[in-house]
Amino acid sequence: MNAIPNPLPPTTSVVIVGAGPAGLTAAITLADAGVDFVLLDRLTEGANTSRAAVVHARTLEVLEQLGIAEELVSTGIVVPRFTVHDGGRTLATIQFGGLPTHYPYTLMTPQDTTEAVLLKRLRKAGGEVHRPYAVSRAFDETDGVTVEYTDAAGAQGSIRADYVIGADGMHSIVREAAGIGFTGATYAESFVLADVRMDWPIARDEVALHLSPEGVTVVAPLPDDHEPNRYRVVATLETAPERPTVEDIQAILDTRGPGGQVKVREVLWSSRFRVHHRVADHYRAGRILLAGDAAHVHSPAGGQGMNTGIQDAAALGPLLTRVLAGEPDTLLDSYEATRRPVALSVVSFTDRMTKMATVRPRPARLLRNLTLSTLGRIPAFRYRLAFQLAELANR
């Protein structure tokens, strides 16, 4: 679709910057409550790629409250287990089936599909995304926030709001404008991310993590209605190619995979990226609040990122609604107090997983494999890890 032609209003109650999963979720909660808002995004509709592909149980519980969990489940593949391998040897199998939730599994569906379901729900509630509007500045004043932007024609404008939600990603303009630090570091390795069609010997009802001296590789099934045998591949490399090819992905899987008949037939989409592990020093600066990747970024290990962002927004929207209805502004302090510890825990968890998976020295790898295979035989350990991966501790 083309960008919405209607000009932006001069004022609103809430401006949301960024229409990814976190921004869309925040907008839905506000629309349902009858709160006036404007949702801005710098991209034209349809420019998003698949990126995140994992939806965990806790996120599905949150989306159930918005009435869209079952619709999203219908778009994806239900994956009840997560396995860890070294070559042809399985070190551990983590089952989600015994978790105390209506969604005892991981759902694999591309992020663009998740965003499409969220956008459909937002429109049903009477909301819309205004595209493309590039926000250049947001400054907090005593009685409101002014957001400056540039539209598709290059014209500059501004909109005044009571509050602003920055859901504009790792390089958040809103966070920088608010002067909020983003503490952390960057992993040395680069990551390959690709959606491929391939012959893969492991069942399509599991996510497989493959450990090797060359690096870590994750292979997960994706819905394949239009692209048979579709999979997501994530792998660490010292220096990843800018646009990984069929040959690149084949070489990775030949070196690190389970052996047998692995044949990459087509790369549907691919990219490379550097992974950071950072958390915003604060989630709030006056009338400016952060959610999603603007507030936290971390390793893709465990597929936690998008899930944590959606849960941020689902918590923040109702708090803003109550404040705009007349409750004390200090109520918003509970957002950071509740959600920032969750992000710190996720960053710590994914950092441990990443470092464990990427150790290179042979003695360390042998010790890691022995530890995983030993712990993997303990039911309490398997349950605890599944519970943490599913983010059910965030209830």
Salt bridges, closest charged atoms under 4 A:
ASP32 OD2 - ARG121 NH2 2.59
ASP41 OD2 - ARG131 NH1 3.28
GLU45 OE1 - ARG123 NH2 3.18
GLU61 OE1 - ARG58 NH1 2.90
GLU61 OE2 - ARG395 NH2 2.47
GLU71 OE2 - LYS120 NZ 3.20
GLU115 OE2 - ARG51 NH2 3.36
GLU128 OE1 - ARG123 NE 3.11
GLU141 OE1 - ARG160 NH1 2.26
ASP143 OD1 - ARG160 NH2 2.58
GLU148 OE2 - ARG137 NH1 3.82
ASP195 OD2 - ARG230 NH2 3.92
ASP195 OD1 - ARG232 NE 2.49
ASP199 OD2 - ARG265 NH2 2.59
ASP205 OD1 - ARG81 NH2 2.94
GLU206 OE1 - ARG81 NE 3.08
GLU206 OE2 - HIS85 NE2 3.76
ASP224 OD2 - ARG204 NH2 3.41
GLU227 OE1 - ARG197 NE 3.79
GLU238 OE2 - ARG360 NH1 3.82
GLU266 OE1 - ARG197 NE 2.94
ASP312 OD2 - HIS296 NE2 2.62
ASP312 OD1 - ARG339 NE 2.79
GLU327 OE1 - ARG322 NH2 3.10
ASP329 OD2 - ARG284 NH2 2.21
ASP333 OD1 - ARG284 NH1 2.76
GLU336 OE2 - HIS282 ND1 3.29
ASP351 OD2 - LYS355 NZ 3.15
